Amino acid sequence: MKIYPKLYCKKITDIKIEYLQENNIKGLILDVDNTLLDFDLKIVEGLEKWYEVMKKNNIKCIILSNSNKLTKVKMVADLLKIPFIKFATKPFKRGFKKAQKELNIPNENIAVIGDQIFTDVIGANRSNMYSILVQPLKEKDLFLTKIKRPLEEIVIKKYLKNQEGK
């Protein structure tokens, strides 16, 4: 189903290299807000160490953010020394296509990691990429995101129930 992720984790650092390799993932498209960085601009604990493992295993990364705040997105991109695309208009395919072009990896070998179903997961699934949903780092959200969270909770509950039945 287009609204379900392929994997659901607590946080990005829980995603292991072995899992990515088993699923033939060679590139990652990373969301910033509430995935890599919380509302108070605090970076997820262990991110640099996690990224070093990705880099060592030749996993290419790019940031794809709907934010139009250059300093915030650039801060994380500079920390990891990876390219970024801001104001991506997720879930529309345009940003995902740009990121895929930059990574130069086929869509089926790219995973998208983000905290929102209605932007990250749907955009990844529509772009034939592997979708990984993480729990938001902090419950503080922008107004529009706050409205979507209860709907996302319903989808996540159904997703988890389906996973139990497998």
Secondary structure per residue as TSV (DSSP state, phi and psi in degrees):
chain	resnum	aa	ss	phi	psi
A	1	M	-	360.0	140.7
A	2	K	T	-62.7	-22.0
A	3	I	T	-95.2	-7.3
A	4	Y	S	-92.2	138.8
A	5	P	-	-78.0	162.4
A	6	K	S	-79.3	-27.2
A	7	L	E	-145.1	144.7
A	8	Y	E	-128.5	124.1
A	9	C	E	-129.8	163.0
A	10	K	S	-68.1	-50.1
A	11	K	S	-149.1	165.5
A	12	I	G	-57.8	-36.3
A	13	T	G	-70.6	-8.2
A	14	D	G	-81.2	-12.1
A	15	I	-	-81.7	114.5
A	16	K	-	-91.8	148.2
A	17	I	H	-58.2	-37.4
A	18	E	H	-60.1	-41.3
A	19	Y	H	-62.8	-44.9
A	20	L	H	-63.2	-43.2
A	21	Q	H	-63.9	-42.3
A	22	E	H	-59.3	-31.2
A	23	N	T	-100.6	15.1
A	24	N	T	57.6	37.1
A	25	I	-	-88.3	126.3
A	26	K	-	-118.4	-8.5
A	27	G	E	-146.5	149.5
A	28	L	E	-127.0	133.9
A	29	I	E	-105.3	119.9
A	30	L	E	-110.0	132.5
A	31	D	-	-81.1	157.4
A	32	V	-	-100.7	-64.9
A	33	D	B	-61.7	122.3
A	34	N	T	66.7	7.7
A	35	T	T	-114.9	-54.0
A	36	L	T	-103.0	-25.9
A	37	L	B	-137.9	131.8
A	38	D	-	-84.7	-179.9
A	39	F	T	-62.1	-26.3
A	40	D	T	-92.3	14.5
A	41	L	S	66.1	27.3
A	42	K	-	-94.1	127.1
A	43	I	B	-77.1	142.6
A	44	V	-	-56.1	134.7
A	45	E	T	-62.5	131.7
A	46	G	T	86.8	4.4
A	47	L	H	-61.3	-45.6
A	48	E	H	-63.3	-42.1
A	49	K	H	-63.7	-44.5
A	50	W	H	-59.7	-46.0
A	51	Y	H	-64.0	-37.1
A	52	E	H	-58.8	-39.1
A	53	V	H	-64.0	-42.3
A	54	M	H	-61.6	-48.3
A	55	K	H	-61.7	-44.1
A	56	K	H	-60.7	-28.4
A	57	N	T	-100.1	19.3
A	58	N	T	60.3	32.3
A	59	I	-	-90.2	116.7
A	60	K	E	-81.9	144.6
A	61	C	E	-131.3	150.4
A	62	I	E	-146.4	147.8
A	63	I	E	-93.7	134.0
A	64	L	E	-128.0	108.4
A	65	S	-	-124.8	142.7
A	66	N	S	-78.8	-9.5
A	67	S	-	-66.9	146.0
A	68	N	-	-106.5	11.2
A	69	K	-	-89.2	95.9
A	70	L	H	-55.9	-45.3
A	71	T	H	-61.0	-39.9
A	72	K	H	-66.8	-50.6
A	73	V	H	-64.8	-44.2
A	74	K	H	-64.4	-34.2
A	75	M	H	-57.0	-47.0
A	76	V	H	-72.1	-42.1
A	77	A	H	-61.1	-41.0
A	78	D	H	-67.1	-40.0
A	79	L	H	-58.1	-45.8
A	80	L	H	-89.8	-9.5
A	81	K	T	57.8	52.5
A	82	I	-	-129.4	157.0
A	83	P	-	-70.9	164.8
A	84	F	E	-146.3	156.2
A	85	I	E	-129.4	122.9
A	86	K	-	-104.1	169.2
A	87	F	S	47.2	55.4
A	88	A	-	-79.0	-14.4
A	89	T	-	56.2	40.5
A	90	K	T	-64.2	140.9
A	91	P	T	-92.8	8.7
A	92	F	S	-62.8	148.9
A	93	K	H	-69.9	-21.2
A	94	R	H	-51.0	-51.6
A	95	G	H	-64.3	-39.6
A	96	F	H	-65.4	-38.4
A	97	K	H	-64.6	-42.4
A	98	K	H	-61.5	-44.0
A	99	A	H	-64.9	-41.0
A	100	Q	H	-63.0	-41.3
A	101	K	H	-62.5	-43.4
A	102	E	H	-64.1	-41.8
A	103	L	H	-72.2	-30.2
A	104	N	T	59.2	47.8
A	105	I	-	-132.9	141.1
A	106	P	-	-59.6	146.2
A	107	N	G	-49.8	-42.1
A	108	E	G	-69.0	-10.6
A	109	N	G	-106.7	15.1
A	110	I	E	-116.4	133.9
A	111	A	E	-108.8	143.2
A	112	V	E	-109.6	126.2
A	113	I	E	-115.3	122.0
A	114	G	E	-159.2	173.9
A	115	D	S	-104.3	1.8
A	116	Q	-	-124.7	132.6
A	117	I	I	-68.4	-44.6
A	118	F	I	-78.7	-3.6
A	119	T	I	-120.9	-61.7
A	120	D	I	-72.6	-52.6
A	121	V	I	-68.0	-50.8
A	122	I	H	-62.6	-43.0
A	123	G	H	-60.7	-43.6
A	124	A	H	-62.9	-49.1
A	125	N	H	-63.3	-40.4
A	126	R	H	-65.6	-28.2
A	127	S	T	-92.8	9.2
A	128	N	T	57.3	42.0
A	129	M	-	-113.8	162.4
A	130	Y	E	-80.2	120.6
A	131	S	E	-98.1	129.6
A	132	I	E	-125.1	120.4
A	133	L	E	-100.3	133.0
A	134	V	E	-116.9	154.8
A	135	Q	-	-68.1	143.4
A	136	P	-	-60.3	141.3
A	137	L	S	-63.4	-40.1
A	138	K	-	-136.5	149.0
A	139	E	S	-76.8	-5.6
A	140	K	-	-76.1	124.5
A	141	D	-	-133.7	163.0
A	142	L	-	-69.4	160.4
A	143	F	H	-52.2	-52.4
A	144	L	H	-62.7	-40.3
A	145	T	H	-65.5	-38.3
A	146	K	H	-58.0	-37.5
A	147	I	H	-67.4	-38.1
A	148	K	H	-78.3	-24.7
A	149	R	H	-55.7	-44.7
A	150	P	H	-60.9	-37.2
A	151	L	H	-65.6	-40.0
A	152	E	H	-62.7	-38.2
A	153	E	H	-59.8	-40.8
A	154	I	H	-62.6	-46.4
A	155	V	H	-62.0	-44.0
A	156	I	H	-62.9	-42.6
A	157	K	H	-60.2	-43.2
A	158	K	H	-65.5	-41.4
A	159	Y	H	-59.5	-49.5
A	160	L	H	-63.3	-36.8
A	161	K	H	-64.9	-41.8
A	162	N	H	-62.5	-38.3
A	163	Q	H	-65.3	-36.7
A	164	E	H	-63.3	-35.1
A	165	G	T	-76.6	-9.5
A	166	K	-	-82.5	360.0
